[in-house]
């Protein structure tokens, strides 16, 4: 890395930036360029309900989402906000926000017209076409309120169908994921449930001599069972948490990703828990899951201790055809990148890949594997921030606001290139949710970060403009319409690559559902195969596939546009 010069600059209110001699420092655009509200039109700000009593829900949100709610081919944005609860009465009305993409790099607030304000202490958002009508629906999780399910009306509006859907809970729900666990062609729903908490169960944690309250470590609260809802095919759901085996595992769940760890065609669940063991729910078929985290060696740290897991993801980072796992923890615990041993066990490669050293003093939330520069290798983005805004009183090397990290993969190792990524990576944030989406359809995934008590951060991706790419929107016919669980295989210049279409991941957030394949310098694919999920396992092989554009592949019909 060149360091021909160093300048000390000030960004905003006294935030110091050490500006190294990077490519973007010489009047060129950075790899990731921050788009300010004055340019994007996104003026909404998260309200974190911060109080001197330090109620635990204050610190865990918010999430965010990229999704195309109006089916115009451009990613829109949803931002989750807090609202009324048993301990918080907002002095003025608060709401979550839906911003429609104007297709020119700007967005407009359409929350009121769309009817998705979510007037509750909302936590996260997950998107999925649960009724297979071709339009994305929205579910918002919450504290002190059952999740809200918004059905897309196809006209720019949504209807709250929570009551008649049957999706009701009695606990604090955080991340959620739509996935088809029984391969019946309909998306089912998994809901993470956090600790047993409420105003009557709030505890004082802090310095009794001074009377100063701190946020309690979740260790002091009881765990709860998460939820699994089966899609009945008539816009209603049945709670199958107990018969499926999901409810047997009591946890403090914050993040979840649906993946297929053993390549058996059944979607499994990797769940991050706070201060208790992580869960790996292996789908055994016939509606049954086995919690196998301990046997898989992903439940505890290498020295057998539970850690504070928040964000998760799954991807085949090493290209061997088997999904690997990632989980972000709190400071002093290191994050973990679990390499799949192909026998339902995993090996933590955090130290060998370079992830462990870089994350030791950080607390991670939103995160995602993705090929940010379209060179054909999966990279990694982490959004960080300590949960306790008073942590700096007792610790010297840990801060409340923390920097994001960008890792470029180089032959199965990850190099921290945050210093090269742009000015936003020199700033610190109380980051929580993170969603990826190509909002300008240029083939490079952009970044949306939701911060606790602050405006969201929108980053435009300028990397890899010299590389080629292919964007895929998969549309299921016999399988679920979102094609969650589809396997992609393709050849570029004779080299074979694979990818599983997972669901969920990150933290409290939902990503652009399209798949972007980076081709590096190649101008075409040799061929592309799609193995559709479901009992048939239908495989379609395509040749003469166009590149440097988005295409739609419909099950049984090939490329439609």
Secondary structure, 3 states (H helix, E strand, C coil): CCCCCEEEEEECCCEEEEEECCHHHCCCCCCEEECCHHHHCCCCECCCCCCCCCCHHHHCCCCEEEECCCCCCCCEEEECCCCCCCCCCCCCCCCCEEEEECCCCCEEECHHHHCCCCCCEEEEEEEECCCCCCCCEEEEEEECCCCEEEEECCCCCEEECHHHHCCCCCCCEEEEEEECCCCCCCCEEEEEECCCCCHHHCCCEEECCCCEEECCCHHHCCCEECEEEEECCCCCEEECHHHHCHHHCEECEEEEEEECCCCCCCCEEEEEEECCCCEEEEEEECCEEEECHHHHCCCCCCCCCCCECCCEEEECCCCCCCCEEEECCCCCCCCEEEEECCCCCEEECHHHHCHHHHHCCCCEEEEEEECCCCCCCCEEEEEEECCCCCHHHHCCCCCCEECCEEEEEECCEEEECHHHHCHHHHCCECEEEEEEECCCCCCCCEEEEEECCCECEEEEECCCCCCEEEEEEEECCCCCCCCCCCEEEEEECCEEEEEECCEECECCCECCCCEEEEEECCCCCCEEEEECCCCCCCEEEECCCCCCCEEEEECCCEECC
